[in-house]
Amino acid sequence: MPVILITNDDGIYSSGIRASYEALKDLGDVYVVAPAVQMSGVGRSMSIMRPVRLSHVYFDGMEGYAVDGTPTDSIILGIYKIIGDTPDLVVSGINMGENVSAESVMTSGTVCAALEGATHGCPAIAISQQMDDSEKFEFVFKPIDFSNAKLVLRSIAKKILKLGMPEGANVLNINVPSKCEKIEFEVTRLAKRYYKTLIEERRDPRGRTYYWISGVEVEKAEPGTDIHALKNGKISITPLSIDLTSNLENVKKWIK
């Protein structure tokens, strides 16, 4: 039986990780190892300056392991402590909110957990569903319709388990629109930016200044990008590589 490791960055009690479990539970031996609490936006950070605790949990008929650390911590503990070997597939998500553009991919705990799995030799999927801001970053279980995302995840997972990853791809970053009339895929590249950065300055009751870092979504997207596909109701599949090396010859010429 294939071994599948599921994680996320919304926390082990999110409805998205339950949707992933439901989509994959009969495809092999499925292990759920995820942060105990909301960990969105932590990227690929790792808890190397403090101990990490692991709790065996049962809830709503699902068994899993809650990690008081990051999504990356969860992948490492899942592989080397819980499973004890390299799983046949790592799935990160279903994330509550899209993860599109180079900007989001580099900060997303969901995508970076998949990249961590790929670093350890695992085929990996990061899957996210587009949502309104009011529905993102939930701390506890909230019923949401993940039916399309579950169909997509199951289909892609079965294909990877049968055929392996596409050549040159270490992670498939999948984004499912909140509403789509039909299941239609587009293979895309990362857009450069998804948000226009905003900084809001406020004062606390003692008069001290603090800041909220936020942003507004860009309205235009270049054809062929993940954002453009999502805005047009298509499921975006972006192949990612763990090799971030740029053009060597250009740098050699620049050095000379």
C-alpha positions in Angstrom: 0.0 0.0 0.0 1.3 3.5 -0.8 2.1 5.7 2.2 0.7 9.2 2.1 1.6 12.1 4.4 -0.8 14.9 4.8 -0.1 18.3 6.4 -1.1 22.0 6.1 -0.5 25.4 7.6 -4.1 26.1 8.7 -3.8 23.7 11.6 -4.8 20.1 12.1 -8.4 21.0 13.0 -9.1 22.9 9.8 -11.8 21.6 7.4 -9.3 21.7 4.5 -7.1 19.0 6.0 -10.1 16.8 6.7 -11.2 17.2 3.1 -7.7 16.0 2.0 -8.0 13.0 4.3 -11.5 12.1 3.0 -10.2 12.4 -0.6 -7.2 10.1 -0.1 -8.0 7.8 2.8 -8.6 4.7 0.7 -5.6 5.2 -1.6 -3.1 3.9 0.9 -1.8 4.2 4.5 -2.6 7.9 5.3 -0.8 9.8 8.0 -2.0 13.3 9.1 0.8 15.4 10.8 0.1 19.1 11.0 0.6 22.2 13.2 -1.6 22.3 16.3 -2.6 25.9 15.5 -2.9 28.3 12.6 0.5 28.7 11.0 -0.2 30.6 7.7 2.5 32.7 6.2 5.4 31.1 8.1 7.1 29.9 4.9 9.7 27.2 5.4 10.7 28.2 8.9 11.9 25.4 11.2 12.0 25.2 15.0 15.7 24.8 15.6 16.0 27.0 18.7 13.4 25.3 20.8 12.0 21.8 21.4 8.9 20.6 19.5 6.1 18.6 21.0 4.0 16.0 19.3 0.5 15.0 20.4 -1.5 12.0 19.2 -5.0 13.2 18.6 -8.4 11.8 17.5 -11.3 13.9 16.4 -14.4 13.3 14.3 -13.3 9.9 13.3 -9.9 11.0 12.1 -6.5 10.2 13.7 -3.5 12.5 13.5 -0.6 14.1 15.1 -0.6 17.7 16.3 2.7 19.5 16.2 3.4 22.6 18.3 5.6 23.9 15.5 5.6 24.8 11.8 4.4 23.0 8.7 8.1 22.2 7.9 8.5 20.7 11.4 5.4 18.6 10.7 6.9 17.2 7.5 10.2 16.3 9.2 8.5 14.7 12.2 6.1 12.9 9.9 8.8 11.4 7.8 11.5 10.6 10.4 9.4 10.0 13.6 5.9 8.9 12.7 6.4 7.0 9.4 10.1 6.3 9.7 10.6 6.2 6.0 10.1 8.3 2.9 6.4 8.3 2.0 5.2 7.7 -1.6 3.4 11.1 -1.6 3.3 14.3 0.5 0.1 16.4 0.3 -0.1 19.9 1.8 -3.6 21.3 2.1 -6.3 21.7 1.1 -5.4 25.3 2.1 -8.2 27.7 2.9 -7.3 30.4 0.4 -5.3 30.5 -2.8 -1.5 30.3 -3.0 -0.6 32.0 -6.3 2.4 34.0 -7.5 6.0 33.8 -6.6 5.2 36.2 -3.7 2.8 33.9 -2.1 4.6 30.7 -2.8 7.7 31.9 -1.0 5.8 32.8 2.2 3.1 30.1 2.2 3.4 27.4 4.9 1.3 25.1 2.7 3.6 25.3 -0.4 6.8 25.3 1.7 5.7 22.2 3.5 5.4 20.5 0.1 8.8 21.8 -0.9 10.2 20.4 2.3 8.8 17.0 1.5 10.3 17.2 -2.0 13.7 18.0 -0.5 13.5 14.7 1.3 12.8 12.9 -1.9 9.0 12.7 -1.8 6.7 13.5 -4.7 4.6 16.4 -3.4 1.4 18.3 -4.0 0.4 21.7 -2.5 -3.3 22.3 -3.0 -5.3 25.4 -2.2 -8.9 26.6 -2.7 -9.7 30.2 -3.5 -11.8 31.9 -0.8 -12.9 35.3 0.3 -10.7 36.9 2.9 -13.4 36.5 5.6 -13.1 32.7 5.2 -9.3 32.4 5.3 -7.1 31.8 8.3 -9.7 29.9 10.3 -8.4 28.3 13.6 -11.0 25.6 13.9 -13.2 23.3 11.9 -15.6 25.2 9.6 -17.8 23.5 7.0 -16.8 24.5 3.5 -17.6 23.0 0.1 -14.3 21.4 -1.0 -16.0 19.0 -3.4 -14.2 20.2 -6.5 -10.8 20.4 -4.7 -11.3 16.9 -3.4 -12.0 15.5 -6.9 -8.9 17.3 -8.3 -6.7 16.2 -5.4 -7.8 12.6 -5.7 -7.3 12.5 -9.5 -3.8 14.0 -9.4 -2.7 11.9 -6.4 -3.8 8.7 -8.2 -1.8 9.8 -11.3 1.3 10.5 -9.3 1.1 7.2 -7.4 0.8 5.4 -10.7 3.1 7.3 -13.0 5.3 9.4 -10.7 5.9 13.1 -11.0 6.2 14.9 -14.3 9.9 15.2 -15.4 11.6 18.2 -13.8 8.8 18.9 -11.3 9.3 18.4 -7.6 6.0 19.9 -6.4 2.7 20.5 -8.2 1.2 23.7 -6.8 -2.6 23.4 -7.5 -5.1 26.2 -7.0 -8.8 25.6 -7.3 -11.2 28.5 -8.0 -14.0 29.0 -5.5 -16.6 28.5 -8.2 -16.1 26.7 -11.5 -18.8 25.4 -13.8 -16.6 22.5 -15.0 -13.3 20.9 -14.1 -10.8 22.6 -16.5 -7.0 22.5 -15.9 -4.4 25.0 -17.1 -0.7 24.4 -16.6 0.7 27.8 -15.6 3.8 29.7 -14.4 4.0 31.8 -11.3 2.8 35.4 -11.6 5.3 37.8 -10.0 3.0 39.5 -7.5 -0.5 38.9 -6.1 -0.7 41.7 -3.6 0.0 45.4 -3.5 1.6 45.8 -0.1 -0.1 48.0 2.5 1.0 49.0 6.0 -1.6 50.3 8.4 -0.4 52.2 11.4 -2.5 52.2 14.6 -2.1 53.0 18.3 -2.8 50.8 21.2 -4.7 51.9 24.4 -1.4 53.1 25.9 -0.6 55.3 22.9 2.1 53.1 21.5 2.3 52.6 17.7 1.9 49.2 16.0 1.5 48.1 12.5 -0.6 45.7 10.4 1.1 44.4 7.3 -1.6 43.6 4.6 -2.3 44.1 0.9 -4.9 44.3 -1.8 -5.1 41.8 -4.7 -3.8 42.9 -8.1 -6.6 43.3 -10.6 -4.7 42.3 -13.8 -2.8 39.1 -14.5 -0.7 38.1 -17.4 -2.0 35.2 -19.5 -0.3 31.9 -18.8 0.1 32.7 -15.1 -1.6 31.0 -12.1 -3.5 34.2 -11.2 -4.9 34.6 -14.7 -6.1 30.9 -14.8 -7.8 31.3 -11.4 -9.5 34.6 -12.3 -10.9 32.8 -15.4 -12.4 29.9 -13.4 -9.7 27.4 -14.3 -7.7 25.1 -12.0 -4.1 26.2 -12.0 -1.3 23.6 -11.9 2.1 25.1 -11.5 5.1 22.8 -11.5 7.8 23.9 -9.0 11.4 22.9 -8.6 13.5 22.8 -5.5 16.5 24.0 -7.5 16.4 27.8 -7.3 19.6 28.2 -9.2 19.5 30.9 -11.8 21.4 31.1 -15.1 25.0 30.2 -14.4 26.5 31.4 -17.7 25.1 34.9 -17.2 26.6 35.2 -13.8 30.0 33.9 -15.1 29.9 36.6 -17.7 28.9 39.2 -15.1 31.8 38.1 -12.8 34.3 38.5 -15.7 
